[in-house]
Structure formats: C-alpha cells, structure tokens
Amino acid sequence: MRICPQVRRPLVGLALSMVLGLYLQQQFNLSALLLLGLSACALSLLSGGHTFRRSCGVYVAVLLLSAAYSAVESIQVPAKTVLPAAEVCSSSQEIIGTIDEDPKFFEDDAVIIFNFRVDAVRFEKEWHPADFLVRVRVNSMIRSAEYGERWHLKGRFRSFEKAYGGVGGAFYTDRGSAACLRKAPVSLRRACYSLRRRASSALGCGLEQFPRQAQLLQALLLGYRHELPNDLYQVFSRTGTLHIFAISGLHVGVMAAILIAFLKIIGVAKPKWGLFLIPLLLLYVVSTGMKASAFRALTMASVYFAAPLFHRRSDTVSAISLAAILLLAVNPFQLNDPGFLLSFTVVCGIVMVHLYTIRQINGVVRPGRVVWAGLGGPKSMAVFLKAAGLLMITSFAAWIFSAPLTAGFFNSISPVALGGNLLIIPLTFMIVLTGCCCLLVAPVSLSATIIFNHANRIFISLLMGTIHWLGRLPGAYRFVRSPSFWVPALWYIGLVVFFAGPVRCRKYGLLSVLCAGLLWIVDAHCFLADRGIHVEREAGFAVMVSENSRAQILSAKGDSYSLSRAVRFLKRSGVNQLPVLALVDSEIDACSVDEICQNFSVDRVWVPVSFRQIPAVQNLINQGVNVGFSDRPGLPAGSGSVSLELSR
C-alpha cells in the first residue's frame, strides 16, 4: 500500500527544464540561431506528431526555448557594449540614465549608492544609445535621490569580470559631476519606496540612544542591510546567520498572520482572504526591494491564498516552481545571482527534508496518520515538541543544502550555524512579529510605536549577544577554497535522490554525498600539500609567504581598499590562521586591520619603526592588537633572508 499518492506537478518539470536550458547556454555559449532553429523543430513536432505529445516533449521544448531566450539576451549588441568600449578608450565617461532602485544615502560619509539603468553614453564626442545596468557611487552629496529620477553623470566606469543580477560594473563620480535632469514620475515602486522610508523612521522612534539596535531592526524588517555596521555584518556572516536579513517567508508569513487576525476580527470569510492579503503583501515586498527571496515568498503566499478563490488546493512545490519560472522569465541572468540560488536551493531542501521526515514517521507509526498534526493538541509540551522538532529539521535542511553554495560564493563554512539557528530563528521571529506590530500601529499611536520598539530593543540585544557568543566558539567558522564543479553536482544529486527518490536508490544518494565530501577534502588537501617557500601576488596589493604550510606571513598595504582585497584573497586561498601581518604603507586603516586580526587570528602585526606615532597604529595598540615594530619594511625582525617589499 502506498502511503503517499502520486502527485503530478508539471510546473516542477517546466522549472527544471527552464533552469537547465539557461545553464547550458551560459556554460557553452551556444548560437542563438541554432537554438531558435531547434526550438522551432521541437515545437513543430510537439504540435504535429501524436507520439510526441508527452511530458518529455514539452520539457525538451521548454529547455530549448529557455536556452534560445538566454542566447538572445546575451547577444552583444552595440547598446550593451558601448559603455565597456568607452571604458577602454577614455579615462572618464559620460552617461545618462534612470535610477533603477531605492537609493542608499549615507549621511555620515555624504555618499549615495544606487543601481542605474544607462540609456545613453557619450563616446568619441557623440551620444550613443545604451542598455546597461551599473552600480553608481556619488561622493560629497548633500541630499538623497529617488527611484525613477533621470541623471547625467560624468566619472569613471569599471566593468565587472562577471555580472551578478544583471549589474555589469561600477561607476564612480562626485556631486560636481552629477546633475538631475528630470524628477521621478509617479509610479507604484516610487510610492512603495517612500512608504519604506517612513516605516524606517517609525522603527527608529524612541531608539535614538541605541543606533545599533535601530539599524539592525531596520535591516531585519525592511531589508536595509547596508545600514548594518561592518563589524556586526561580519559576525553574522562568519556564523552563517546572515540569511535572517533576507526578506523571505518568515517576514511574509508574520505579516500575513497579523493581517489574517485583523480580517477575522472584522468578519471576512476565509475564502476571501486572498483578495485583501495578496495586494497588501505585494506592497510590502515591493517596498523592500523585490529581491528573489521576497518574490519567492510572495508567489508562494499568493498561490496559497488564491487557491480557495478558484476552488483549488494549494501546492507548495508547484508554488516554488512558479516563482522560479517568473523570476527567470523577467531576468535570466539571475541564475548566476547568489541570492537567487541560495533562496531557492534552501527552500527546496527544507520542503524535501520535511516531506521525507513526515513519510518516515507515518510509515513507522501507521499508514495514514500524520503525527505532526497529532502533536498540536491542547498540551503545551506536545506543542513545544512539535515546534522544536520542526525547527531542528529546518536548521539541518538549510545547512546541508546551502553549504556548497556558501563555500563557492563566500569561501566559508559555518558549522556553528547548524545549532545556532535553533537560538537565532526564535529570536528573529519575535523581532519580526514585534516590528510588524509596530509598523501597523505607527499611523495610529506614537506611544504604542515607542513601546513596541523598546520591547524589540530587548530582543535585539539578546540576538546580538547570542551572535557574538556563537562567533567566539572554537571552530565556529572556517574559510575554504571554492569547490570544483563536481563537488556541488554530486552533493545535490545525492541529496535529491536520498530525500525525494525511490527507497531502493537511497543508498546511491548517500554514496554520492559521501563521494562529494571526499572529493572536496582531497581537493583542499592537494592545494595545501607540498608548499615550499613561495610568493603569491594579486594586483600588487599584497605578498604572501608560506614556509611548508606552517609559517604564513602576509605583507600588505595598510589602506582599506588593499586590505579588503587581501581578505578576499585569503578566503579564496582557504587560509584560516595568519601568524604575521606586516604593513608597509603609512595610510593604515585601523578598522580593516582589526577585521583581519579577528577573521584570521593574527598573532602579531608588524609595522616599520617610523610608523610608531601614526594615530592608526596607536588605535591598534589601544584596541589590544599585538603590534611589533621592525626597521625592515614589510618584514618582521628575524624572519630570515626573504625580502617582502611592495611596489607603491
């Protein structure tokens, strides 16, 4: 007897075919004309042949159409290449375009940052049409900007080696070279962003004396991650808990629950909840920037609440597939975006592990009995056990499904997150719940707003204390090299086969996961083994010397830009402990040096004797950093005959 009946989910096949088609085209750069021709053949066979009208034929056609769509979008037409060409031919560029997101204005630094859709570039004394998305940074600004404003900018463009989310480069300018040509027109997104700024002010009421708590609250509720202090951001990143700042199912679910309670009070019938909830949740998601995780949560919530309106039953897996199809149809380049991949991979993993667990429990007890539902009785202990079990399963699933992607994109693994989420997620839930209540009462009562904010201050202080405690645990995190292609491939194939495949194939799925882990270990060992004394360089900003993988010395410039690149270099190399950091430039940034010391357990920082009186060096000494002085630039005293000197 089959416990779980077979459920047909055609959207899953369509989503997988679309993802595979986009991936194949981006990896092999296939011809657009060839793919379009194959797509036409597949569609003609699908419509004309009787034997071809099967699901596999539809999926093949979708795969080819998706690959053709990606190929057409990737064609380097003049509008997409004129700005990179101008970067090569001149030292400065002039562009005209429209602000494409809610700008981020940093009052302390007088800097504004935003995505900018370029539609004209001045090249060889003439204006040429363009279609390019860049990340703009404007210095010395005295005011913010708004979504939809049209600007003329003159500055320096730097293209990215690999575009993420469609952004192809960065543009740097200042207030004197930036001019607003047209005010923003009336639009839904502009209104939502204006509402978001007012909500940010409401979340700060009464917390003027607690700026860090206010910044974290605004980041959690409204997606203002750029407001987080760098040291706090690094702690969340190292402990693997940065995901709580992504507007996702937790935020949408809490907001929906509060709105449902209000709808019940005013007597709205359950089948009609979707008529009110879907528009309100849409406004919330658009206000927070419409990121991939937020759009996925909105799509799933919309399918769930819209199903009763059409007398249908909602399906979680189909809702996830629909969200992926819609996002990739709008922007196929999101397939390379870490946020998109992490969001969908983790939520799919959580669903698979939950369904697997329910099947196992039902099979052990007796067919047809759902144990999780049975635990939801009046006894408080049963409710607690149910919540704790679901939380443990969710934390485990999220960790094992995100580990290869986290290592690939961020070069880090956080074992502490496996247990830390059991503490972090409940605190995050309370913060989001209290914050949503604050936003809903803000237009009515200022006193209630302040009360909710101070209640949240307590939860946030507990959250910050827990995060710092987790970050200090031994082995809380490790920096690792990016795994090769076969590691995540074998890992995810094994997980899918084990949790969602037939029972007879589970041992093969487990074997695939073990092979992926073994391959990962061997890859890292081969990289670290057989290291003699040698020097590694990257763009002239740092020199690394290692003696048989034991004594490692990093000699670097001391400014924030060079040290930030040095941090990325060390992470990519899988370095976790750095005995010596030698600084050779007088422009030392104490915050960046302290970040390296915390991340890589630096035993001693060496600087030339002539830097002794520099304020930044004195700040490092006051912060408790072990600072030594040497009369040889870039080399600690007694380090041998190897000379480390950077070109300036």
TIPA-780930 format. One line per field, with one value per residue (C-alpha): y, x, z; residue number from 1; residue in one letter. Coordinates in Angstrom, 1 decimal, padded with zeros to 4 digits. Layout:
BEGIN
py	Y;...
px	X;...
pz	Z;...
num	NUM;...
residuo	A;...
# end
This chain:
BEGIN
py	000.0;003.4;005.9;009.0;009.0;010.1;013.8;015.3;018.6;019.8;023.2;021.3;019.9;023.2;025.0;022.4;022.4;026.2;026.3;023.6;025.4;028.7;026.9;025.1;028.2;030.2;027.5;026.6;029.9;028.2;030.0;031.9;030.9;027.3;027.2;029.1;026.6;023.6;025.2;025.6;022.0;020.8;022.9;021.7;018.1;018.8;020.2;017.9;014.4;012.3;010.3;013.4;014.8;013.6;015.4;014.8;016.6;019.6;019.7;019.5;022.3;024.5;023.7;024.7;027.9;028.9;028.4;030.4;033.2;033.3;033.3;036.2;038.2;037.6;038.9;041.7;044.4;047.9;049.2;046.7;047.1;050.9;051.6;048.8;050.2;053.7;052.3;051.1;054.2;057.0;057.7;059.2;058.5;060.4;058.6;059.4;057.1;056.4;055.3;051.7;051.1;052.9;054.8;054.3;057.6;057.5;060.9;060.4;059.8;062.0;059.1;057.9;054.5;053.1;050.9;053.0;052.0;053.6;054.5;056.9;057.0;059.8;058.0;059.7;063.1;061.6;060.2;056.6;054.6;052.1;049.4;048.7;048.4;049.8;050.4;054.1;055.7;059.5;061.2;064.5;064.5;066.8;065.1;061.8;060.8;058.9;055.9;057.0;060.2;060.8;061.8;062.9;061.6;062.1;059.9;056.6;053.3;049.9;046.8;043.6;040.4;038.6;040.3;039.4;040.0;042.0;044.6;044.8;047.3;050.2;054.0;056.5;060.2;063.2;065.9;068.3;065.8;064.7;066.5;065.6;066.1;065.1;064.4;061.0;060.3;058.9;055.1;052.3;051.5;055.1;055.2;051.9;053.2;056.4;054.2;052.2;055.3;056.4;052.9;053.2;056.4;054.7;051.8;054.3;056.1;056.0;054.3;057.4;056.4;052.9;053.3;049.8;048.2;050.6;049.7;046.0;046.4;048.3;045.7;042.8;044.4;046.5;045.0;047.9;045.6;048.5;050.2;047.4;048.3;046.4;044.6;043.4;042.3;040.3;038.5;037.5;036.4;034.3;032.5;031.6;033.6;036.4;034.8;036.3;039.7;038.4;039.3;035.9;033.5;034.4;038.1;037.5;034.8;037.0;039.9;037.7;036.2;039.7;040.7;037.5;038.2;041.6;040.1;037.6;040.4;042.3;039.1;038.4;034.8;032.6;032.0;035.8;036.4;036.4;039.4;041.5;039.8;039.5;043.2;044.2;041.6;042.8;046.4;045.1;043.0;045.8;048.3;046.1;046.0;042.9;040.6;037.0;035.5;038.1;037.4;033.7;034.1;036.4;033.9;031.0;033.1;034.3;030.7;029.6;032.3;032.4;028.7;028.9;031.6;029.1;026.1;024.5;023.1;024.9;023.0;024.2;022.6;024.0;027.4;027.4;026.3;029.1;031.7;030.4;030.5;034.1;035.4;033.8;034.9;038.5;038.3;035.1;036.4;035.8;032.2;033.5;035.5;034.1;035.4;033.6;030.3;030.3;031.2;028.5;025.8;026.2;026.4;023.3;021.5;022.3;021.1;017.8;017.1;017.9;015.6;012.9;013.1;013.0;009.9;008.2;009.0;007.9;004.7;003.9;004.6;003.5;004.5;007.5;009.1;012.5;012.6;016.3;017.2;015.0;016.8;020.0;019.2;021.2;020.0;022.7;020.1;018.5;021.9;022.6;019.3;019.9;023.4;022.2;019.3;021.4;024.0;021.3;019.8;023.2;024.2;020.8;021.1;024.7;023.9;020.8;022.4;025.7;024.5;024.0;027.3;029.2;027.8;028.6;032.2;033.3;030.8;030.0;027.1;027.8;024.6;026.7;027.7;024.1;024.6;028.4;028.7;027.0;030.1;032.7;031.8;032.1;035.5;036.6;035.6;037.7;040.7;040.4;039.9;042.9;045.0;044.3;045.2;048.5;049.3;048.6;050.8;053.6;055.6;055.5;055.8;057.2;055.9;052.3;052.6;053.5;050.7;048.1;049.5;049.3;045.7;044.9;046.5;043.8;041.0;042.6;042.9;039.2;038.4;040.5;038.9;035.4;036.1;037.4;034.3;032.0;033.7;033.2;029.4;027.2;026.1;028.4;029.0;028.2;029.8;027.3;027.2;027.2;023.6;022.3;021.7;018.0;018.6;020.5;018.4;015.1;016.7;017.9;014.8;012.7;014.8;014.8;011.1;010.3;012.6;012.5;009.4;005.8;003.8;001.4;004.4;006.0;004.2;005.5;009.0;008.7;007.3;010.3;012.7;010.9;011.0;014.7;015.3;013.1;014.9;018.2;017.1;015.7;018.9;021.1;018.8;018.8;022.6;022.8;020.0;020.3;024.0;025.3;028.9;030.9;034.3;034.8;038.1;039.7;043.1;044.2;044.8;042.0;039.4;036.1;033.9;030.5;028.0;024.4;025.5;026.3;029.9;032.3;036.0;038.5;041.7;044.3;047.9;049.3;051.2;049.8;049.1;046.9;045.1;044.3;042.7;040.9;039.5;038.1;036.7;034.9;033.5;032.1;030.5;028.8;030.5;030.4;031.4;034.1;034.3;037.6;040.6;043.1;046.6;048.6;051.7;054.7;055.1;052.4;051.8;050.5;049.1;047.0;045.7;044.8;042.9;040.8;040.1;038.8;036.8;035.1;035.0;037.2;036.7;039.9;043.0;044.3;047.9;049.9;051.8;055.1;054.4;054.3;057.7;057.3;057.7;054.5;052.5;053.9;053.0;049.4;049.3;050.8;048.1;045.4;044.3;042.9;045.4;045.0;047.3;046.5;048.5;046.5;047.4;044.6;042.0;041.1;041.0;037.6;036.2;035.0;036.3;036.5;040.2;041.4;044.7;046.0;048.3;051.5
px	000.0;001.4;001.3;001.8;-000.2;001.5;001.0;001.6;003.4;004.0;005.4;008.3;009.3;008.9;011.0;013.8;013.8;014.0;016.9;018.8;018.3;019.6;022.5;023.6;023.5;025.5;028.1;028.7;027.6;025.6;024.5;021.2;020.2;020.9;018.9;016.0;016.0;016.0;013.2;011.1;011.7;010.7;007.5;006.5;007.0;005.1;002.1;002.0;003.1;000.8;003.6;005.5;002.7;004.1;005.5;009.1;008.4;007.1;010.1;012.5;010.7;010.9;014.6;015.4;013.2;014.9;018.4;017.4;015.9;019.2;021.3;019.3;019.6;023.3;023.9;026.5;024.5;026.0;023.7;025.2;028.8;029.2;029.9;032.6;034.1;034.2;036.0;038.8;039.1;038.9;039.8;036.4;032.9;029.6;026.3;022.6;020.0;017.5;017.8;016.6;016.2;015.7;019.0;021.0;022.2;024.9;024.7;027.9;030.0;027.9;027.7;024.8;024.7;022.1;021.6;021.5;020.0;022.2;020.4;023.0;026.8;029.0;031.6;034.0;032.2;028.8;026.0;025.1;022.1;022.9;021.2;023.4;022.9;025.7;026.2;026.8;028.6;028.3;030.6;030.0;026.3;024.1;020.8;019.4;017.8;014.6;013.7;012.9;014.9;016.9;020.5;023.5;026.8;030.5;033.1;035.0;033.4;034.9;033.4;032.9;034.6;031.3;027.9;025.6;021.9;022.4;024.8;027.8;030.0;030.6;030.6;032.3;031.6;031.0;028.4;030.1;029.8;026.3;023.1;019.5;017.8;014.2;012.3;010.9;007.4;004.6;004.8;003.9;007.5;008.3;005.3;006.4;009.9;008.5;006.4;009.5;011.4;008.5;008.4;012.2;011.6;008.8;011.1;013.7;011.2;012.5;015.8;017.8;020.2;020.5;021.6;023.0;019.7;017.7;020.0;019.6;015.8;015.5;017.7;015.5;012.1;012.8;015.9;018.3;021.3;023.6;022.8;024.4;027.8;030.6;031.8;028.2;027.8;031.0;029.9;026.6;028.4;031.0;028.4;026.3;023.2;023.2;020.2;017.9;018.2;016.8;013.1;011.6;008.9;009.4;008.6;005.8;004.3;004.3;002.8;000.2;-000.7;-001.2;-003.4;-005.4;-006.1;-007.4;-009.6;-011.0;-011.9;-013.9;-015.6;-014.0;-014.6;-011.5;-012.0;-011.9;-008.7;-006.6;-008.5;-007.0;-003.8;-002.2;-002.3;-001.0;001.8;002.7;003.1;005.3;007.6;007.9;008.8;011.7;013.3;011.6;014.6;014.5;013.7;010.9;009.4;009.5;007.7;005.2;004.5;004.0;001.7;-000.3;-000.8;-001.8;-004.4;-005.6;-006.4;-009.7;-010.9;-010.7;-011.8;-008.4;-005.9;-002.6;000.7;004.0;006.3;004.3;004.4;008.2;008.4;006.1;008.2;011.4;009.8;008.5;011.8;013.9;011.5;011.9;015.7;017.5;020.8;019.5;020.6;024.1;023.0;023.9;020.7;018.5;020.4;020.6;016.9;015.5;018.0;017.4;013.6;013.5;015.8;013.6;010.5;012.2;013.5;010.1;008.3;010.8;010.5;006.7;006.9;009.2;007.2;003.9;005.5;006.8;003.6;000.9;-000.2;-002.4;-001.7;000.0;002.0;002.9;-000.8;-001.4;001.1;-000.9;-003.2;-004.0;-001.0;001.8;004.6;003.3;003.2;006.7;008.0;006.4;007.9;011.3;011.3;010.3;012.9;015.7;014.7;014.6;018.0;019.5;018.0;019.0;022.6;023.3;021.6;023.4;026.9;028.4;026.9;028.1;031.6;031.5;030.3;031.7;034.5;033.3;031.7;029.9;029.4;028.1;025.0;023.7;022.9;023.0;019.8;017.9;018.6;018.6;015.4;013.1;014.6;014.3;010.6;009.9;011.7;009.8;006.5;007.0;008.3;005.3;003.0;005.0;004.5;000.8;000.2;002.6;000.0;-002.4;-000.3;003.2;003.3;002.5;005.2;007.8;006.7;007.0;010.4;011.7;010.4;012.3;015.4;015.5;015.1;017.7;020.2;019.7;020.2;023.4;024.8;024.0;025.6;028.8;028.9;028.5;031.2;033.7;033.1;036.1;035.6;032.6;033.6;036.3;037.4;037.7;038.5;035.7;034.8;035.2;032.2;031.8;031.5;028.2;027.0;027.5;026.3;022.9;022.3;022.8;020.6;017.8;018.0;018.1;015.3;013.0;013.9;012.7;013.6;015.8;018.0;018.7;021.9;023.2;022.2;024.1;027.1;027.0;027.1;030.0;031.9;031.3;032.6;035.7;036.4;036.2;038.6;041.1;040.8;041.7;044.5;046.1;046.1;047.7;050.2;053.8;054.1;057.6;058.6;057.0;055.3;051.7;050.6;047.3;047.3;050.3;048.3;049.7;052.5;052.1;055.0;054.5;057.1;055.8;052.3;053.4;054.5;052.5;053.3;051.1;052.8;050.2;049.5;047.5;044.7;041.1;040.9;044.1;043.2;039.7;041.1;043.7;040.8;039.1;042.4;043.0;039.5;039.8;043.1;041.5;043.7;042.3;045.2;047.7;050.6;052.1;050.6;053.2;052.1;054.3;052.2;051.6;047.9;046.8;043.1;042.7;039.2;040.4;043.4;041.2;038.9;041.8;043.0;039.6;038.9;042.4;043.6;046.6;049.3;051.2;051.0;054.4;054.9;058.1;059.6;058.8;055.1;055.2;053.5;050.8;047.3;046.1;048.9;048.2;044.5;045.5;047.6;044.7;042.4;044.7;046.3;049.8;051.8;055.5;058.0;060.7;063.4;062.9;059.7;057.3;059.4;059.4;062.7;064.3;062.1;065.0;066.5;063.3;062.6;059.0;058.5;055.5;055.6;053.8
pz	000.0;-001.0;001.8;-000.3;-003.6;-006.8;-007.4;-010.8;-010.8;-014.3;-013.1;-011.5;-014.8;-016.6;-014.0;-014.1;-017.9;-017.9;-015.4;-017.4;-020.7;-019.2;-017.6;-020.7;-022.8;-020.3;-019.9;-023.5;-025.2;-027.9;-031.1;-030.8;-034.4;-033.8;-030.6;-032.2;-035.1;-032.7;-030.7;-033.9;-034.8;-031.3;-031.3;-034.7;-033.7;-030.5;-032.3;-035.3;-034.1;-032.0;-030.3;-029.3;-027.2;-024.0;-021.0;-022.1;-025.4;-023.6;-021.3;-024.2;-026.0;-022.8;-022.4;-025.9;-025.7;-022.5;-023.9;-027.0;-024.8;-022.8;-026.0;-027.5;-024.2;-024.2;-027.8;-027.6;-029.4;-029.6;-026.9;-024.4;-025.4;-025.9;-022.2;-021.8;-025.1;-023.6;-020.6;-022.7;-025.0;-022.4;-018.8;-018.0;-019.3;-019.5;-019.1;-019.0;-017.5;-014.8;-011.1;-011.0;-007.3;-003.9;-003.5;-000.3;001.2;003.9;005.7;007.7;004.6;002.3;-000.2;-002.2;-003.9;-006.4;-009.4;-012.6;-015.9;-018.6;-021.8;-023.4;-023.4;-024.8;-026.9;-029.4;-028.9;-029.8;-027.8;-028.4;-027.2;-024.4;-022.4;-019.4;-015.6;-013.4;-009.7;-009.1;-006.2;-005.9;-003.3;-001.4;-001.8;000.3;-000.5;-001.4;-004.7;-005.7;-007.8;-011.3;-011.5;-014.7;-014.1;-016.2;-014.7;-015.6;-013.9;-014.1;-015.1;-014.0;-015.6;-013.5;-014.6;-014.1;-013.8;-010.9;-011.2;-014.4;-012.9;-015.2;-013.5;-011.1;-011.8;-009.5;-009.5;-007.2;-006.7;-009.1;-012.0;-011.3;-012.4;-012.1;-015.5;-014.5;-011.3;-010.7;-012.3;-010.2;-010.0;-007.7;-006.9;-006.0;-003.7;-002.1;-001.5;000.0;002.4;003.2;004.3;006.5;008.0;008.7;010.7;012.7;013.6;014.9;017.2;020.8;019.8;019.2;022.0;020.6;017.0;016.5;017.6;015.4;012.4;012.9;013.3;010.1;008.3;009.5;008.8;005.7;004.0;004.9;005.2;004.1;007.4;009.5;011.0;009.2;012.4;013.1;009.5;009.6;012.8;011.2;008.0;009.9;011.9;008.9;010.1;007.6;006.0;008.6;006.9;003.6;003.3;002.9;004.1;007.7;007.1;004.7;006.9;010.1;008.2;006.7;010.2;011.7;008.7;009.0;012.7;011.7;008.9;011.3;013.7;011.0;009.9;006.4;005.3;004.8;001.1;000.5;002.5;-000.7;-002.1;000.7;001.6;-001.8;-002.7;000.8;000.8;-002.7;-001.4;001.4;-000.9;-003.5;-000.7;000.5;-002.9;-004.6;-004.0;-005.2;-001.7;-001.2;-004.6;-004.0;-000.6;-002.2;-005.0;-002.6;-000.3;-003.3;-004.6;-001.1;-000.5;-004.1;-004.3;-002.4;-004.7;-007.6;-005.5;-005.8;-003.3;-003.0;-003.5;-002.1;-004.6;-007.6;-006.0;-005.7;-009.3;-010.5;-008.6;-010.3;-013.7;-013.3;-011.9;-014.7;-017.4;-016.3;-015.8;-017.0;-015.5;-012.0;-012.4;-011.5;-008.6;-005.1;-003.6;-006.1;-005.9;-002.1;-001.7;-004.0;-003.1;000.7;000.5;-001.9;000.5;003.5;001.7;000.6;004.1;005.7;003.3;003.8;007.6;007.5;005.3;007.7;010.7;009.1;007.9;011.4;013.3;010.9;007.3;007.0;010.4;010.3;013.6;013.3;013.3;016.2;018.3;018.0;020.9;024.0;025.9;025.9;026.0;022.8;021.1;022.3;021.0;017.6;017.3;018.4;016.0;013.1;013.9;014.2;010.9;009.2;010.5;009.4;005.9;005.4;006.4;004.3;001.2;001.5;002.4;-001.1;-002.4;000.6;000.1;-003.6;-003.3;000.1;000.7;004.2;006.1;009.4;011.5;014.3;012.2;012.5;016.1;016.2;014.1;017.0;019.0;016.3;014.4;017.5;018.4;014.8;014.8;017.9;016.4;013.1;015.0;017.3;014.4;012.2;015.1;015.4;011.7;011.9;014.9;013.9;011.9;014.9;018.1;018.7;022.2;021.1;018.5;021.1;023.4;020.6;019.6;023.2;023.5;020.3;021.7;024.3;021.7;019.5;022.4;023.1;019.4;019.2;022.4;021.1;017.7;019.4;021.7;018.7;016.8;019.7;019.9;018.8;015.2;014.6;011.0;008.5;005.3;002.5;-001.2;-003.7;-004.5;-008.0;-010.3;-009.4;-005.6;-005.6;-008.6;-006.7;-003.4;-004.7;-006.9;-003.8;-001.6;-004.1;-004.6;-000.9;000.2;-002.8;-004.8;-004.5;-001.4;-003.4;-004.6;-001.2;-000.7;-004.0;-003.0;000.3;-001.6;-003.9;-001.0;000.6;-002.7;-002.9;000.6;000.0;-003.3;-001.5;001.2;-001.4;-003.4;-000.4;000.7;-002.8;-002.8;000.7;000.3;-001.0;-000.4;-000.4;000.3;-002.4;-003.0;-004.1;-005.6;-006.7;-008.4;-006.3;-003.2;-001.0;-000.8;000.9;002.0;003.5;004.7;004.2;005.2;008.7;009.0;006.9;006.5;004.8;003.8;002.6;002.2;005.1;003.4;003.5;-000.2;-000.3;003.0;001.8;-001.3;000.9;002.9;-000.2;-001.4;001.9;002.0;-001.6;-000.6;002.4;005.0;008.5;010.7;009.9;012.4;011.0;009.2;008.0;006.9;004.6;003.9;006.2;005.3;007.7;008.3;011.8;011.3;008.3;010.2;013.2;010.8;009.5;013.1;014.1;011.0;010.7;014.3;013.6;016.3;015.6;013.4;012.2;011.1;010.4;013.3;011.5;011.8;015.6;016.1;013.4;015.0;013.3;014.9;018.3;017.8;017.1;020.3;022.3;020.9;022.2;018.9;019.4;017.4;016.7;015.1;012.6;010.9;007.7;005.7;005.2;007.1;010.8;012.6;012.5;009.7;007.5;004.4;002.3;001.5;001.2;-000.5;-002.3;-005.3;-004.5
num	1;2;3;4;5;6;7;8;9;10;11;12;13;14;15;16;17;18;19;20;21;22;23;24;25;26;27;28;29;30;31;32;33;34;35;36;37;38;39;40;41;42;43;44;45;46;47;48;49;50;51;52;53;54;55;56;57;58;59;60;61;62;63;64;65;66;67;68;69;70;71;72;73;74;75;76;77;78;79;80;81;82;83;84;85;86;87;88;89;90;91;92;93;94;95;96;97;98;99;100;101;102;103;104;105;106;107;108;109;110;111;112;113;114;115;116;117;118;119;120;121;122;123;124;125;126;127;128;129;130;131;132;133;134;135;136;137;138;139;140;141;142;143;144;145;146;147;148;149;150;151;152;153;154;155;156;157;158;159;160;161;162;163;164;165;166;167;168;169;170;171;172;173;174;175;176;177;178;179;180;181;182;183;184;185;186;187;188;189;190;191;192;193;194;195;196;197;198;199;200;201;202;203;204;205;206;207;208;209;210;211;212;213;214;215;216;217;218;219;220;221;222;223;224;225;226;227;228;229;230;231;232;233;234;235;236;237;238;239;240;241;242;243;244;245;246;247;248;249;250;251;252;253;254;255;256;257;258;259;260;261;262;263;264;265;266;267;268;269;270;271;272;273;274;275;276;277;278;279;280;281;282;283;284;285;286;287;288;289;290;291;292;293;294;295;296;297;298;299;300;301;302;303;304;305;306;307;308;309;310;311;312;313;314;315;316;317;318;319;320;321;322;323;324;325;326;327;328;329;330;331;332;333;334;335;336;337;338;339;340;341;342;343;344;345;346;347;348;349;350;351;352;353;354;355;356;357;358;359;360;361;362;363;364;365;366;367;368;369;370;371;372;373;374;375;376;377;378;379;380;381;382;383;384;385;386;387;388;389;390;391;392;393;394;395;396;397;398;399;400;401;402;403;404;405;406;407;408;409;410;411;412;413;414;415;416;417;418;419;420;421;422;423;424;425;426;427;428;429;430;431;432;433;434;435;436;437;438;439;440;441;442;443;444;445;446;447;448;449;450;451;452;453;454;455;456;457;458;459;460;461;462;463;464;465;466;467;468;469;470;471;472;473;474;475;476;477;478;479;480;481;482;483;484;485;486;487;488;489;490;491;492;493;494;495;496;497;498;499;500;501;502;503;504;505;506;507;508;509;510;511;512;513;514;515;516;517;518;519;520;521;522;523;524;525;526;527;528;529;530;531;532;533;534;535;536;537;538;539;540;541;542;543;544;545;546;547;548;549;550;551;552;553;554;555;556;557;558;559;560;561;562;563;564;565;566;567;568;569;570;571;572;573;574;575;576;577;578;579;580;581;582;583;584;585;586;587;588;589;590;591;592;593;594;595;596;597;598;599;600;601;602;603;604;605;606;607;608;609;610;611;612;613;614;615;616;617;618;619;620;621;622;623;624;625;626;627;628;629;630;631;632;633;634;635;636;637;638;639;640;641;642;643;644;645;646;647;648
residuo	M;R;I;C;P;Q;V;R;R;P;L;V;G;L;A;L;S;M;V;L;G;L;Y;L;Q;Q;Q;F;N;L;S;A;L;L;L;L;G;L;S;A;C;A;L;S;L;L;S;G;G;H;T;F;R;R;S;C;G;V;Y;V;A;V;L;L;L;S;A;A;Y;S;A;V;E;S;I;Q;V;P;A;K;T;V;L;P;A;A;E;V;C;S;S;S;Q;E;I;I;G;T;I;D;E;D;P;K;F;F;E;D;D;A;V;I;I;F;N;F;R;V;D;A;V;R;F;E;K;E;W;H;P;A;D;F;L;V;R;V;R;V;N;S;M;I;R;S;A;E;Y;G;E;R;W;H;L;K;G;R;F;R;S;F;E;K;A;Y;G;G;V;G;G;A;F;Y;T;D;R;G;S;A;A;C;L;R;K;A;P;V;S;L;R;R;A;C;Y;S;L;R;R;R;A;S;S;A;L;G;C;G;L;E;Q;F;P;R;Q;A;Q;L;L;Q;A;L;L;L;G;Y;R;H;E;L;P;N;D;L;Y;Q;V;F;S;R;T;G;T;L;H;I;F;A;I;S;G;L;H;V;G;V;M;A;A;I;L;I;A;F;L;K;I;I;G;V;A;K;P;K;W;G;L;F;L;I;P;L;L;L;L;Y;V;V;S;T;G;M;K;A;S;A;F;R;A;L;T;M;A;S;V;Y;F;A;A;P;L;F;H;R;R;S;D;T;V;S;A;I;S;L;A;A;I;L;L;L;A;V;N;P;F;Q;L;N;D;P;G;F;L;L;S;F;T;V;V;C;G;I;V;M;V;H;L;Y;T;I;R;Q;I;N;G;V;V;R;P;G;R;V;V;W;A;G;L;G;G;P;K;S;M;A;V;F;L;K;A;A;G;L;L;M;I;T;S;F;A;A;W;I;F;S;A;P;L;T;A;G;F;F;N;S;I;S;P;V;A;L;G;G;N;L;L;I;I;P;L;T;F;M;I;V;L;T;G;C;C;C;L;L;V;A;P;V;S;L;S;A;T;I;I;F;N;H;A;N;R;I;F;I;S;L;L;M;G;T;I;H;W;L;G;R;L;P;G;A;Y;R;F;V;R;S;P;S;F;W;V;P;A;L;W;Y;I;G;L;V;V;F;F;A;G;P;V;R;C;R;K;Y;G;L;L;S;V;L;C;A;G;L;L;W;I;V;D;A;H;C;F;L;A;D;R;G;I;H;V;E;R;E;A;G;F;A;V;M;V;S;E;N;S;R;A;Q;I;L;S;A;K;G;D;S;Y;S;L;S;R;A;V;R;F;L;K;R;S;G;V;N;Q;L;P;V;L;A;L;V;D;S;E;I;D;A;C;S;V;D;E;I;C;Q;N;F;S;V;D;R;V;W;V;P;V;S;F;R;Q;I;P;A;V;Q;N;L;I;N;Q;G;V;N;V;G;F;S;D;R;P;G;L;P;A;G;S;G;S;V;S;L;E;L;S;R
# end
